[in-house]
Structures are given as C-alpha cells and as structure tokens.
C-alpha cells in the first residue's frame, strides 16, 4: 500500500479543496401558482405536482 513520504502542505490541501464548490439549486416555476420550485418535487406553496394536488402546502416560516 502506498504511503506518502511527506506531509501535504496547507497551501496544497486548500488549493485542492478549493475545487469542491456547491452548485446552485435548479429552479422551475410552478404552472399553477408561479412560485419557484425544484424540478420533480411538489410545489411548497400550493402542493401540486404535474397538475395534481398531492399535499397541503407546508409553510417553512412560523405563523403565530
């Protein structure tokens, strides 16, 4: 099994990790209410997917 001969420097480690970037979430518009939604997911605003009502809308903010 290969073993490194030297410790990897902090600069090399960080430059390698700099390529690990997150990508922005793809969004589409809901045909019923026009809110941005993730593709292939039920709309969080109105609860529809492909023209069918699947669930009541789940609100993420606290309503008092």
C-alpha positions in Angstrom: 0.0 0.0 0.0 1.4 3.4 -0.9 2.3 5.8 1.9 3.0 9.5 1.5 6.7 10.4 2.0 5.9 14.0 3.2 3.1 15.8 4.9 0.9 17.7 2.4 1.3 21.4 2.9 -1.6 23.6 3.9 -1.5 25.5 0.7 -1.7 22.3 -1.4 -4.5 21.0 0.7 -6.5 24.2 0.5 -5.9 24.6 -3.3 -7.2 21.0 -3.8 -10.3 21.7 -1.7 -11.0 24.9 -3.5 -12.5 22.9 -6.3 -15.2 21.4 -4.0 -17.8 24.0 -4.8 -21.6 23.7 -4.4 -23.8 24.4 -7.3 -26.9 26.5 -7.2 -30.2 24.6 -6.9 -32.1 24.4 -10.2 -35.5 26.0 -10.0 -38.6 25.9 -12.3 -41.8 27.9 -12.0 -45.0 26.2 -10.8 -47.6 26.3 -13.6 -50.4 26.7 -11.1 -49.2 29.5 -8.8 -46.0 30.7 -10.5 -43.7 30.2 -7.4 -40.2 28.9 -8.0 -40.0 25.2 -7.2 -37.4 22.4 -7.5 -37.9 20.2 -10.6 -39.7 16.8 -9.9 -40.9 18.0 -6.5 -44.3 19.1 -5.3 -44.7 22.8 -5.1 -44.1 24.0 -1.5 -46.6 26.9 -2.0 -49.6 25.1 -3.4 -48.7 21.4 -3.0 -49.3 20.4 -6.6 -47.1 18.3 -8.9 -47.9 17.6 -12.6 -51.4 19.1 -12.2 -52.4 17.0 -9.2 -52.8 18.2 -5.6 -50.6 15.9 -3.5 -50.4 17.5 -0.1 -51.3 20.6 1.7 -48.7 23.4 1.4 -46.0 23.1 4.1 -45.0 26.6 5.3 -41.4 26.9 6.5 -41.9 30.1 8.4 -43.6 30.2 11.8 -47.0 31.7 11.7 -48.3 33.0 15.1 
